[in-house]
Every structure is written in C-alpha cells, then in structure tokens.
Amino acid sequence: MKNNRMCLQSSDTELELEFGYKHLEFFRKNLRKIWQEIINYLVASQELQVKQKTDRHGNHYWQAYDPTTGKSFMSGSESDMLAWIEQLYR
C-alpha cells in the first residue's frame, strides 16, 4: 500500500508540474500582451491627435492636439489644419 501511495504521489506531482507549466506559459503570453498594450498606449499618447467633429448645428470642424508641445488648434478648414500641422513640425 505504501508503494502504491508513493506511485500516486509521484503521478500527482507530475500532473501538478504539467498543470503549472501550462499556467506559466499562459501567464507569459498574457504578460507579453499586457506589456505591448502599455507600450502602445505610451507611444500613442505622445502622437499628434487630430479629429473631425460635428457641432450641434451639423457643422464639421477639425480639432488637433500635440501632447509633446501642449499646443492645440481648431478650424473648419481641412487645409488650415494641414498648414498648422506642417508648421508644427518645421
């Protein structure tokens, strides 16, 4: 009986190790995904943000914000928005 118990213990340990490795690999994959999302967020938070919006009267306008300089610009003209962006990066 003691030998059977040792065998079962050994078998249980193998199952525990296999179960642990599967969880460890799952954890590693998810940790990589989370880390990549953090990097993407940090990089995106430093990029120029440009949005086209609509006011309550249905008029379209452009709004931009540069987080690195703290400057923002708003215009009803796409060409004015492009000119502001070009000037910003000269």
PASE-45836 format. One record per residue: residue in one letter; x, y, z of N, C-alpha, C in turn. Coordinates in pm, whole numbers. Each point is the difference from the previous one (the first is absolute). Layout:
// PASE-45836
<milum><zavex>A</zavex><n_u>X</n_u><n_v>Y</n_v><n_w>Z</n_w><ca_u>X</ca_u><ca_v>Y</ca_v><ca_w>Z</ca_w><c_u>X</c_u><c_v>Y</c_v><c_w>Z</c_w></milum>
...
This chain:
// PASE-45836
<milum><zavex>M</zavex><n_u>83</n_u><n_v>-120</n_v><n_w>0</n_w><ca_u>-83</ca_u><ca_v>120</ca_v><ca_w>0</ca_w><c_u>87</c_u><c_v>125</c_v><c_w>0</c_w></milum>
<milum><zavex>K</zavex><n_u>108</n_u><n_v>-7</n_v><n_w>76</n_w><ca_u>87</ca_u><ca_v>115</ca_v><ca_w>5</ca_w><c_u>62</c_u><c_v>27</c_v><c_w>-137</c_w></milum>
<milum><zavex>N</zavex><n_u>35</n_u><n_v>-104</n_v><n_w>-74</n_w><ca_u>56</ca_u><ca_v>17</ca_v><ca_w>-134</ca_w><c_u>-102</c_u><c_v>62</c_v><c_w>-95</c_w></milum>
<milum><zavex>N</zavex><n_u>-126</n_u><n_v>-47</n_v><n_w>11</n_w><ca_u>-104</ca_u><ca_v>59</ca_v><ca_w>-85</ca_w><c_u>-18</c_u><c_v>148</c_v><c_w>30</c_w></milum>
<milum><zavex>R</zavex><n_u>6</n_u><n_v>32</n_v><n_w>126</n_w><ca_u>-17</ca_u><ca_v>140</ca_v><ca_w>39</ca_w><c_u>114</c_u><c_v>86</c_v><c_w>-56</c_w></milum>
<milum><zavex>M</zavex><n_u>121</n_u><n_v>-53</n_v><n_w>5</n_w><ca_u>113</ca_u><ca_v>73</ca_v><ca_w>-55</ca_w><c_u>-17</c_u><c_v>19</c_v><c_w>-151</c_w></milum>
<milum><zavex>C</zavex><n_u>-48</n_u><n_v>-103</n_v><n_w>-67</n_w><ca_u>-22</ca_u><ca_v>11</ca_v><ca_w>-143</ca_w><c_u>-104</c_u><c_v>108</c_v><c_w>-29</c_w></milum>
<milum><zavex>L</zavex><n_u>-108</n_u><n_v>-1</n_v><n_w>77</n_w><ca_u>-103</ca_u><ca_v>101</ca_v><ca_w>-20</ca_w><c_u>55</c_u><c_v>138</c_v><c_w>26</c_w></milum>
<milum><zavex>Q</zavex><n_u>80</n_u><n_v>12</n_v><n_w>105</n_w><ca_u>61</ca_u><ca_v>130</ca_v><ca_w>29</ca_w><c_u>87</c_u><c_v>45</c_v><c_w>-116</c_w></milum>
<milum><zavex>S</zavex><n_u>77</n_u><n_v>-91</n_v><n_w>-53</n_w><ca_u>86</ca_u><ca_v>32</ca_v><ca_w>-112</ca_w><c_u>-83</c_u><c_v>43</c_v><c_w>-120</c_w></milum>
<milum><zavex>S</zavex><n_u>-107</n_u><n_v>-74</n_v><n_w>-25</n_w><ca_u>-89</ca_u><ca_v>33</ca_v><ca_w>-111</ca_w><c_u>-65</c_u><c_v>136</c_v><c_w>22</c_w></milum>
<milum><zavex>D</zavex><n_u>-44</n_u><n_v>27</n_v><n_w>122</n_w><ca_u>-61</ca_u><ca_v>129</ca_v><ca_w>33</ca_w><c_u>100</c_u><c_v>113</c_v><c_w>-21</c_w></milum>
<milum><zavex>T</zavex><n_u>124</n_u><n_v>-22</n_v><n_w>39</n_w><ca_u>103</ca_u><ca_v>102</ca_v><ca_w>-17</ca_w><c_u>21</c_u><c_v>30</c_v><c_w>-146</c_w></milum>
<milum><zavex>E</zavex><n_u>2</n_u><n_v>-103</n_v><n_w>-84</n_w><ca_u>16</ca_u><ca_v>21</ca_v><ca_w>-143</ca_w><c_u>-116</c_u><c_v>80</c_v><c_w>-55</c_w></milum>
<milum><zavex>L</zavex><n_u>-121</n_u><n_v>-33</n_v><n_w>45</n_w><ca_u>-117</ca_u><ca_v>75</ca_v><ca_w>-46</ca_w><c_u>8</c_u><c_v>145</c_v><c_w>46</c_w></milum>
<milum><zavex>E</zavex><n_u>43</n_u><n_v>21</n_v><n_w>124</n_w><ca_u>14</ca_u><ca_v>136</ca_v><ca_w>51</ca_w><c_u>103</c_u><c_v>78</c_v><c_w>-81</c_w></milum>
<milum><zavex>L</zavex><n_u>112</n_u><n_v>-62</n_v><n_w>-33</n_w><ca_u>102</ca_u><ca_v>67</ca_v><ca_w>-79</ca_w><c_u>-52</c_u><c_v>34</c_v><c_w>-139</c_w></milum>
<milum><zavex>E</zavex><n_u>-67</n_u><n_v>-95</n_v><n_w>-64</n_w><ca_u>-56</ca_u><ca_v>25</ca_v><ca_w>-133</ca_w><c_u>-103</c_u><c_v>111</c_v><c_w>7</c_w></milum>
<milum><zavex>F</zavex><n_u>-84</n_u><n_v>-3</n_v><n_w>99</n_w><ca_u>-102</ca_u><ca_v>103</ca_v><ca_w>20</ca_w><c_u>66</c_u><c_v>136</c_v><c_w>23</c_w></milum>
<milum><zavex>G</zavex><n_u>106</n_u><n_v>1</n_v><n_w>80</n_w><ca_u>72</ca_u><ca_v>123</ca_v><ca_w>29</ca_w><c_u>66</c_u><c_v>58</c_v><c_w>-123</c_w></milum>
<milum><zavex>Y</zavex><n_u>61</n_u><n_v>-83</n_v><n_w>-84</n_w><ca_u>65</ca_u><ca_v>48</ca_v><ca_w>-121</ca_w><c_u>-101</c_u><c_v>61</c_v><c_w>-97</c_w></milum>
<milum><zavex>K</zavex><n_u>-116</n_u><n_v>-62</n_v><n_w>-11</n_w><ca_u>-104</ca_u><ca_v>55</ca_v><ca_w>-88</ca_w><c_u>-43</c_u><c_v>138</c_v><c_w>48</c_w></milum>
<milum><zavex>H</zavex><n_u>-17</n_u><n_v>14</n_v><n_w>129</n_w><ca_u>-39</ca_u><ca_v>130</ca_v><ca_w>55</ca_w><c_u>112</c_u><c_v>102</c_v><c_w>-15</c_w></milum>
<milum><zavex>L</zavex><n_u>124</n_u><n_v>-44</n_v><n_w>17</n_w><ca_u>113</ca_u><ca_v>90</ca_v><ca_w>-14</ca_w><c_u>9</c_u><c_v>53</c_v><c_w>-143</c_w></milum>
<milum><zavex>E</zavex><n_u>-18</n_u><n_v>-86</n_v><n_w>-99</n_w><ca_u>4</ca_u><ca_v>42</ca_v><ca_w>-139</ca_w><c_u>-116</c_u><c_v>95</c_v><c_w>-31</c_w></milum>
<milum><zavex>F</zavex><n_u>-117</n_u><n_v>-31</n_v><n_w>52</n_w><ca_u>-117</ca_u><ca_v>88</ca_v><ca_w>-16</ca_w><c_u>28</c_u><c_v>137</c_v><c_w>61</c_w></milum>
<milum><zavex>F</zavex><n_u>60</n_u><n_v>1</n_v><n_w>118</n_w><ca_u>34</ca_u><ca_v>125</ca_v><ca_w>69</ca_w><c_u>102</c_u><c_v>79</c_v><c_w>-82</c_w></milum>
<milum><zavex>R</zavex><n_u>102</n_u><n_v>-67</n_v><n_w>-53</n_w><ca_u>101</ca_u><ca_v>68</ca_v><ca_w>-80</ca_w><c_u>-60</c_u><c_v>65</c_v><c_w>-125</c_w></milum>
<milum><zavex>K</zavex><n_u>-86</n_u><n_v>-73</n_v><n_w>-70</n_w><ca_u>-62</ca_u><ca_v>55</ca_v><ca_w>-121</ca_w><c_u>-83</c_u><c_v>123</c_v><c_w>34</c_w></milum>
<milum><zavex>N</zavex><n_u>-78</n_u><n_v>-9</n_v><n_w>106</n_w><ca_u>-85</ca_u><ca_v>113</ca_v><ca_w>38</ca_w><c_u>83</c_u><c_v>117</c_v><c_w>53</c_w></milum>
<milum><zavex>L</zavex><n_u>108</n_u><n_v>-28</n_v><n_w>68</n_w><ca_u>87</ca_u><ca_v>106</ca_v><ca_w>48</ca_w><c_u>61</c_u><c_v>75</c_v><c_w>-119</c_w></milum>
<milum><zavex>R</zavex><n_u>41</n_u><n_v>-74</n_v><n_w>-103</n_w><ca_u>52</ca_u><ca_v>64</ca_v><ca_w>-122</ca_w><c_u>-105</c_u><c_v>89</c_v><c_w>-64</c_w></milum>
<milum><zavex>K</zavex><n_u>-123</n_u><n_v>-49</n_v><n_w>-7</n_w><ca_u>-109</ca_u><ca_v>80</ca_v><ca_w>-60</ca_w><c_u>-25</c_u><c_v>127</c_v><c_w>80</c_w></milum>
<milum><zavex>I</zavex><n_u>-2</n_u><n_v>-12</n_v><n_w>131</n_w><ca_u>-24</ca_u><ca_v>116</ca_v><ca_w>87</ca_w><c_u>113</c_u><c_v>101</c_v><c_w>-17</c_w></milum>
<milum><zavex>W</zavex><n_u>124</n_u><n_v>-49</n_v><n_w>-2</n_w><ca_u>115</ca_u><ca_v>89</ca_v><ca_w>-15</ca_w><c_u>-7</c_u><c_v>73</c_v><c_w>-134</c_w></milum>
<milum><zavex>Q</zavex><n_u>-37</n_u><n_v>-69</n_v><n_w>-107</n_w><ca_u>-11</ca_u><ca_v>62</ca_v><ca_w>-132</ca_w><c_u>-111</c_u><c_v>107</c_v><c_w>0</c_w></milum>
<milum><zavex>E</zavex><n_u>-109</n_u><n_v>-27</n_v><n_w>68</n_w><ca_u>-108</ca_u><ca_v>99</ca_v><ca_w>9</ca_w><c_u>47</c_u><c_v>125</c_v><c_w>75</c_w></milum>
<milum><zavex>I</zavex><n_u>79</n_u><n_v>-18</n_v><n_w>103</n_w><ca_u>54</ca_u><ca_v>115</ca_v><ca_w>75</ca_w><c_u>92</c_u><c_v>82</c_v><c_w>-91</c_w></milum>
<milum><zavex>I</zavex><n_u>87</n_u><n_v>-67</n_v><n_w>-73</n_w><ca_u>91</ca_u><ca_v>69</ca_v><ca_w>-93</ca_w><c_u>-81</c_u><c_v>75</c_v><c_w>-106</c_w></milum>
<milum><zavex>N</zavex><n_u>-99</n_u><n_v>-67</n_v><n_w>-59</n_w><ca_u>-84</ca_u><ca_v>64</ca_v><ca_w>-101</ca_w><c_u>-70</c_u><c_v>123</c_v><c_w>55</c_w></milum>
<milum><zavex>Y</zavex><n_u>-50</n_u><n_v>-9</n_v><n_w>124</n_w><ca_u>-68</ca_u><ca_v>113</ca_v><ca_w>62</ca_w><c_u>95</c_u><c_v>118</c_v><c_w>19</c_w></milum>
<milum><zavex>L</zavex><n_u>120</n_u><n_v>-30</n_v><n_w>51</n_w><ca_u>97</ca_u><ca_v>106</ca_v><ca_w>25</ca_w><c_u>45</c_u><c_v>67</c_v><c_w>-129</c_w></milum>
<milum><zavex>V</zavex><n_u>20</n_u><n_v>-78</n_v><n_w>-104</n_w><ca_u>41</ca_u><ca_v>56</ca_v><ca_w>-128</ca_w><c_u>-115</c_u><c_v>82</c_v><c_w>-59</c_w></milum>
<milum><zavex>A</zavex><n_u>-121</n_u><n_v>-55</n_v><n_w>3</n_w><ca_u>-115</ca_u><ca_v>70</ca_v><ca_w>-57</ca_w><c_u>-31</c_u><c_v>128</c_v><c_w>76</c_w></milum>
<milum><zavex>S</zavex><n_u>27</n_u><n_v>3</n_v><n_w>130</n_w><ca_u>-31</ca_u><ca_v>119</ca_v><ca_w>79</ca_w><c_u>93</c_u><c_v>116</c_v><c_w>-34</c_w></milum>
<milum><zavex>Q</zavex><n_u>110</n_u><n_v>-26</n_v><n_w>-72</n_w><ca_u>93</ca_u><ca_v>104</ca_v><ca_w>-40</ca_w><c_u>-20</c_u><c_v>44</c_v><c_w>-145</c_w></milum>
<milum><zavex>E</zavex><n_u>-91</n_u><n_v>-64</n_v><n_w>-72</n_w><ca_u>-23</ca_u><ca_v>31</ca_v><ca_w>-139</ca_w><c_u>-99</c_u><c_v>115</c_v><c_w>-15</c_w></milum>
<milum><zavex>L</zavex><n_u>12</n_u><n_v>68</n_v><n_w>-112</n_w><ca_u>-95</ca_u><ca_v>105</ca_v><ca_w>-35</ca_w><c_u>-139</c_u><c_v>-60</c_v><c_w>-13</c_w></milum>
<milum><zavex>Q</zavex><n_u>-97</n_u><n_v>64</n_v><n_w>63</n_w><ca_u>-138</ca_u><ca_v>-49</ca_v><ca_w>-5</ca_w><c_u>-84</c_u><c_v>97</c_v><c_w>-83</c_w></milum>
<milum><zavex>V</zavex><n_u>-57</n_u><n_v>-50</n_v><n_w>-108</n_w><ca_u>-83</ca_u><ca_v>81</ca_v><ca_w>-89</ca_w><c_u>-136</c_u><c_v>-67</c_v><c_w>-14</c_w></milum>
<milum><zavex>K</zavex><n_u>-105</n_u><n_v>78</n_v><n_w>21</n_w><ca_u>-136</ca_u><ca_v>-55</ca_v><ca_w>-8</ca_w><c_u>-88</c_u><c_v>95</c_v><c_w>-81</c_w></milum>
<milum><zavex>Q</zavex><n_u>-90</n_u><n_v>-60</n_v><n_w>-75</n_w><ca_u>-102</ca_u><ca_v>80</ca_v><ca_w>-66</ca_w><c_u>-126</c_u><c_v>-15</c_v><c_w>84</c_w></milum>
<milum><zavex>K</zavex><n_u>-59</n_u><n_v>113</n_v><n_w>36</n_w><ca_u>-118</ca_u><ca_v>-1</ca_v><ca_w>87</ca_w><c_u>-115</c_u><c_v>73</c_v><c_w>-67</c_w></milum>
<milum><zavex>T</zavex><n_u>-116</n_u><n_v>-15</n_v><n_w>60</n_w><ca_u>-120</ca_u><ca_v>68</ca_v><ca_w>-48</ca_w><c_u>-63</c_u><c_v>73</c_v><c_w>116</c_w></milum>
<milum><zavex>D</zavex><n_u>-32</n_u><n_v>129</n_v><n_w>-20</n_w><ca_u>-64</ca_u><ca_v>74</ca_v><ca_w>108</ca_w><c_u>-150</c_u><c_v>-27</c_v><c_w>1</c_w></milum>
<milum><zavex>R</zavex><n_u>-71</n_u><n_v>60</n_v><n_w>93</n_w><ca_u>-144</ca_u><ca_v>-29</ca_v><ca_w>16</ca_w><c_u>-85</c_u><c_v>50</c_v><c_w>-117</c_w></milum>
<milum><zavex>H</zavex><n_u>57</n_u><n_v>84</n_v><n_w>-85</n_w><ca_u>-72</ca_u><ca_v>49</ca_v><ca_w>-118</ca_w><c_u>32</c_u><c_v>-82</c_v><c_w>-125</c_w></milum>
<milum><zavex>G</zavex><n_u>84</n_u><n_v>-101</n_v><n_w>14</n_w><ca_u>35</ca_u><ca_v>-86</ca_v><ca_w>-113</ca_w><c_u>121</c_u><c_v>47</c_v><c_w>-79</c_w></milum>
<milum><zavex>N</zavex><n_u>67</n_u><n_v>102</n_v><n_w>48</n_w><ca_u>120</ca_u><ca_v>51</ca_v><ca_w>-67</ca_w><c_u>121</c_u><c_v>-85</c_v><c_w>38</c_w></milum>
<milum><zavex>H</zavex><n_u>80</n_u><n_v>-34</n_v><n_w>-101</n_w><ca_u>121</ca_u><ca_v>-79</ca_v><ca_w>25</ca_w><c_u>118</c_u><c_v>92</c_v><c_w>25</c_w></milum>
<milum><zavex>Y</zavex><n_u>87</n_u><n_v>-42</n_v><n_w>92</n_w><ca_u>123</ca_u><ca_v>75</ca_v><ca_w>27</ca_w><c_u>110</c_u><c_v>-97</c_v><c_w>41</c_w></milum>
<milum><zavex>W</zavex><n_u>123</n_u><n_v>48</n_v><n_w>-4</n_w><ca_u>116</ca_u><ca_v>-80</ca_v><ca_w>35</ca_w><c_u>59</c_u><c_v>48</c_v><c_w>132</c_w></milum>
<milum><zavex>Q</zavex><n_u>44</n_u><n_v>-95</n_v><n_w>79</n_w><ca_u>62</ca_u><ca_v>32</ca_v><ca_w>128</ca_w><c_u>128</c_u><c_v>-83</c_v><c_w>12</c_w></milum>
<milum><zavex>A</zavex><n_u>110</n_u><n_v>66</n_v><n_w>39</n_w><ca_u>128</ca_u><ca_v>-71</ca_v><ca_w>14</ca_w><c_u>66</c_u><c_v>38</c_v><c_w>131</c_w></milum>
<milum><zavex>Y</zavex><n_u>77</n_u><n_v>-95</n_v><n_w>53</n_w><ca_u>74</ca_u><ca_v>22</ca_v><ca_w>124</ca_w><c_u>133</c_u><c_v>-74</c_v><c_w>-10</c_w></milum>
<milum><zavex>D</zavex><n_u>108</n_u><n_v>71</n_v><n_w>32</n_w><ca_u>133</ca_u><ca_v>-59</ca_v><ca_w>3</ca_w><c_u>44</c_u><c_v>-13</c_v><c_w>146</c_w></milum>
<milum><zavex>P</zavex><n_u>0</n_u><n_v>-122</n_v><n_w>56</n_w><ca_u>36</ca_u><ca_v>-17</ca_v><ca_w>141</ca_w><c_u>145</c_u><c_v>34</c_v><c_w>33</c_w></milum>
<milum><zavex>T</zavex><n_u>89</n_u><n_v>-8</n_v><n_w>-97</n_w><ca_u>140</ca_u><ca_v>30</ca_v><ca_w>30</ca_w><c_u>23</c_u><c_v>149</c_v><c_w>20</c_w></milum>
<milum><zavex>T</zavex><n_u>-75</n_u><n_v>85</n_v><n_w>-71</n_w><ca_u>17</ca_u><ca_v>145</ca_v><ca_w>15</ca_w><c_u>-112</c_u><c_v>63</c_v><c_w>83</c_w></milum>
<milum><zavex>G</zavex><n_u>-112</n_u><n_v>-71</n_v><n_w>13</n_w><ca_u>-116</ca_u><ca_v>54</ca_v><ca_w>71</ca_w><c_u>-83</c_u><c_v>95</c_v><c_w>-85</c_w></milum>
<milum><zavex>K</zavex><n_u>33</n_u><n_v>12</n_v><n_w>-128</n_w><ca_u>-73</ca_u><ca_v>91</ca_v><ca_w>-88</ca_w><c_u>-123</c_u><c_v>-69</c_v><c_w>-58</c_w></milum>
<milum><zavex>S</zavex><n_u>-104</n_u><n_v>80</n_v><n_w>-24</n_w><ca_u>-121</ca_u><ca_v>-52</ca_v><ca_w>-63</ca_w><c_u>-47</c_u><c_v>100</c_v><c_w>-106</c_w></milum>
<milum><zavex>F</zavex><n_u>-84</n_u><n_v>-50</n_v><n_w>-90</n_w><ca_u>-49</ca_u><ca_v>82</ca_v><ca_w>-110</ca_w><c_u>-137</c_u><c_v>-50</c_v><c_w>-41</c_w></milum>
<milum><zavex>M</zavex><n_u>-87</n_u><n_v>92</n_v><n_w>-38</n_w><ca_u>-133</ca_u><ca_v>-37</ca_v><ca_w>-45</ca_w><c_u>-34</c_u><c_v>85</c_v><c_w>-122</c_w></milum>
<milum><zavex>S</zavex><n_u>-58</n_u><n_v>-64</n_v><n_w>-103</n_w><ca_u>-33</ca_u><ca_v>73</ca_v><ca_w>-122</ca_w><c_u>-111</c_u><c_v>-73</c_v><c_w>-75</c_w></milum>
<milum><zavex>G</zavex><n_u>-75</n_u><n_v>77</n_v><n_w>-74</n_w><ca_u>-104</ca_u><ca_v>-58</ca_v><ca_w>-86</ca_w><c_u>56</c_u><c_v>-43</c_v><c_w>-134</c_w></milum>
<milum><zavex>S</zavex><n_u>127</n_u><n_v>28</n_v><n_w>-24</n_w><ca_u>62</ca_u><ca_v>-27</ca_v><ca_w>-129</ca_w><c_u>107</c_u><c_v>-108</c_v><c_w>12</c_w></milum>
<milum><zavex>E</zavex><n_u>-11</n_u><n_v>-100</n_v><n_w>-85</n_w><ca_u>100</ca_u><ca_v>-106</ca_v><ca_w>0</ca_w><c_u>136</c_u><c_v>54</c_v><c_w>-45</c_w></milum>
<milum><zavex>S</zavex><n_u>1</n_u><n_v>91</n_v><n_w>-96</n_w><ca_u>127</ca_u><ca_v>56</ca_v><ca_w>-47</ca_w><c_u>69</c_u><c_v>82</c_v><c_w>109</c_w></milum>
<milum><zavex>D</zavex><n_u>-79</n_u><n_v>73</n_v><n_w>82</n_w><ca_u>59</ca_u><ca_v>73</ca_v><ca_w>113</ca_w><c_u>61</c_u><c_v>-97</c_v><c_w>102</c_w></milum>
<milum><zavex>M</zavex><n_u>-68</n_u><n_v>-112</n_v><n_w>20</n_w><ca_u>50</ca_u><ca_v>-101</ca_v><ca_w>95</ca_w><c_u>132</c_u><c_v>-57</c_v><c_w>-51</c_w></milum>
<milum><zavex>L</zavex><n_u>7</n_u><n_v>-32</n_v><n_w>-129</n_w><ca_u>123</ca_u><ca_v>-54</ca_v><ca_w>-57</ca_w><c_u>115</c_u><c_v>101</c_v><c_w>9</c_w></milum>
<milum><zavex>A</zavex><n_u>-31</n_u><n_v>128</n_v><n_w>-24</n_w><ca_u>102</ca_u><ca_v>105</ca_v><ca_w>11</ca_w><c_u>52</c_u><c_v>10</c_v><c_w>143</c_w></milum>
<milum><zavex>W</zavex><n_u>-88</n_u><n_v>-9</n_v><n_w>99</n_w><ca_u>41</ca_u><ca_v>6</ca_v><ca_w>141</ca_w><c_u>91</c_u><c_v>-117</c_v><c_w>34</c_w></milum>
<milum><zavex>I</zavex><n_u>-35</n_u><n_v>-118</n_v><n_w>-48</n_w><ca_u>81</ca_u><ca_v>-119</ca_v><ca_w>25</ca_w><c_u>139</c_u><c_v>15</c_v><c_w>-62</c_w></milum>
<milum><zavex>E</zavex><n_u>3</n_u><n_v>48</n_v><n_w>-124</n_w><ca_u>130</ca_u><ca_v>19</ca_v><ca_w>-67</ca_w><c_u>86</c_u><c_v>101</c_v><c_w>76</c_w></milum>
<milum><zavex>Q</zavex><n_u>-61</n_u><n_v>108</n_v><n_w>46</n_w><ca_u>72</ca_u><ca_v>102</ca_v><ca_w>74</ca_w><c_u>50</c_u><c_v>-56</c_v><c_w>134</c_w></milum>
<milum><zavex>L</zavex><n_u>-78</n_u><n_v>-84</n_v><n_w>59</n_w><ca_u>36</ca_u><ca_v>-60</ca_v><ca_w>129</ca_w><c_u>126</c_u><c_v>-83</c_v><c_w>-10</c_w></milum>
<milum><zavex>Y</zavex><n_u>18</n_u><n_v>-69</n_v><n_w>-111</n_w><ca_u>113</ca_u><ca_v>-91</ca_v><ca_w>-15</ca_w><c_u>116</c_u><c_v>56</c_v><c_w>-78</c_w></milum>
<milum><zavex>R</zavex><n_u>3</n_u><n_v>130</n_v><n_w>-25</n_w><ca_u>116</ca_u><ca_v>62</ca_v><ca_w>-66</ca_w><c_u>108</c_u><c_v>29</c_v><c_w>99</c_w></milum>
